Amino acid sequence: MRSFLTADQQARQRDFREFVALYVEPAAAEWDRAQSIPAATVTRMAEAGYLGNMLPVKYDGRGWDTVTFGLLNEAFGRGCPALTDLLTVQAMVSMTLLKWGTDEQKSRWLPPLARGEMIGAFALTEPSGGSHLKSLQTQFTECGDGSYRLNGQKTWISYAQTAGVFLVVGYVDSRPLACLLPRETPGLQVEPITGLLGFRAAGLGRVTFTDVAVPAASLVGKPGTALSYIAPIGLQYGRISTACSALGLVRGCFEEATSRAATRKIGPDTVGSFGMIHSMIAHMGTELEAAGLLCLAACRATDEREPDAFAKALMAKYFASRAAVAAANDAVQIWGGAGCHEDAPVSRYYRDAKIYEIIEGTSQIHEELLSRNFIEAGAKRAAQIR
Ligand SMILES: Cc1cc2nc3c(=O)[nH]c(=O)nc-3n(C[C@H](O)[C@H](O)[C@H](O)COP(=O)(O)OP(=O)(O)OC[C@H]3O[C@@H](n4cnc5c(N)ncnc54)[C@H](O)[C@@H]3O)c2cc1C
């Protein structure tokens, strides 16, 4: 994998992994128990430029490419998937605004997001369902002067507990519409969600909007565009971030499982001497390599604006999230009883891994989107042959 990276990307990868080894991995179990990330950690990430990594320098970002963003997420996924989710949502909000925000919105929101002084939350999912976005219930009502009233509820929103700004998608009549709402907006309420299976420290919340006044200047794009143009930008970076984070977790499982297999003695033998353990390790190591290549392809395609960047991000997220679930399952198995205790990193990986198959579209929704994409390409090929 390293041979596919430029010298700059390799140097940054070393920095990211060093940061995670020093400041993230040692504390991840404690954050998981406390179900929160200390503000000092977020500040440290902000100071390193991690929260505005892809935003242009003119907005106080670092201007890094998507490959570097992927390496950052991979490094953090090894240490703490719940904290990596902060990189996910920050990029989703920032990159959506960079593409679709007005000049005024960009100059107001991007610098504090880039400096990490403000956290962004991406509010799409509702209690009525996250997979079928056409059935969103959150409603904008036109006031007649270009402004709107917003009513509805969002749920499972990462970092809602600490976000300073929310990118919200709802409907005006049958047209999807997006807007940006500062946390202090009257009528916007956040209720923390605790007790999650994994990503326990990701500060999730339910967000309720009661007669919220939305001025025209807060709209992102025009009515009708939110699901076809606005949200897909956020979801593209969200899927890349999630895929690379899952890749980091697979690496964590692989490293923990192989070290344990090499050193844990059972009578005269090590765990790693048994054939059935070989099978798990061979599978895990191969999936690690394959997921890494898919993630790199998705990041590169996004950087180079290739037409299949969307499909490549779907494939990377679909494959890496499933690989994470399988790797965590096998890593716990290889660790045996010790892997079932909270002190073992593999036990946290086991809980966190499942989340990757749910967020940014479930595995079933990925299968739906990918198969449609492949069949459409098949139809075009068939038409050319005829
Ligand atoms: C830790 C965590 C963080 C999250 N962060 C955010 C966030 O920041 N912002 C946000 O907006 N959301 C967030 N979510 C929500 C997440 O995106 C949704 O949970 C996800 O999209 C699935 O929606 P749902 O939970 O409503 O499941 P449902 O839509 O009710 O789906 C339930 C099951 O039905 C399946 N299913 C649904 N439709 C189909 C179909 N057409 N074909 C086959 N199977 C189908 C699904 O795959 C799933 O298995 C987060 C969730 C978690 C757990």
The ligand as an ORCA input file, in Angstrom:
! r2SCAN-3c Opt
* xyz 0 1
  C     -23.615      5.311     15.687
  C     -24.519      5.897     14.652
  C     -24.236      7.161     14.135
  C     -25.100      7.737     13.205
  N     -24.860      9.029     12.760
  C     -25.758      9.643     11.932
  C     -25.601     11.023     11.559
  O     -24.627     11.685     11.950
  N     -26.532     11.578     10.746
  C     -27.624     10.890     10.280
  O     -28.447     11.459      9.561
  N     -27.816      9.574     10.636
  C     -26.910      8.948     11.447
  N     -27.100      7.628     11.824
  C     -28.278      6.925     11.342
  C     -27.969      5.908     10.242
  O     -27.549      6.570      9.070
  C     -29.258      5.089     10.033
  O     -29.427      4.311     11.208
  C     -29.181      4.207      8.810
  O     -29.220      4.981      7.627
  C     -30.342      3.204      8.769
  O     -31.560      3.829      8.967
  P     -32.562      3.269     10.081
  O     -31.797      3.126     11.348
  O     -33.753      4.141     10.106
  O     -32.928      1.822      9.599
  P     -34.142      1.447      8.653
  O     -34.168      2.372      7.490
  O     -35.370      1.321      9.473
  O     -33.696      0.005      8.146
  C     -33.857     -1.177      8.952
  C     -33.358     -2.388      8.165
  O     -34.096     -2.511      6.943
  C     -33.185     -2.582      5.854
  N     -33.760     -1.943      4.670
  C     -34.337     -0.721      4.601
  N     -34.695     -0.439      3.333
  C     -34.339     -1.509      2.583
  C     -34.417     -1.834      1.194
  N     -34.951     -0.996      0.302
  N     -33.925     -3.031      0.785
  C     -33.371     -3.902      1.669
  N     -33.272     -3.654      2.998
  C     -33.739     -2.468      3.442
  C     -31.947     -1.853      6.324
  O     -30.796     -2.238      5.586
  C     -31.876     -2.271      7.762
  O     -31.278     -3.531      7.843
  C     -26.241      7.022     12.748
  C     -26.500      5.741     13.241
  C     -25.667      5.181     14.191
  C     -25.998      3.813     14.734
*
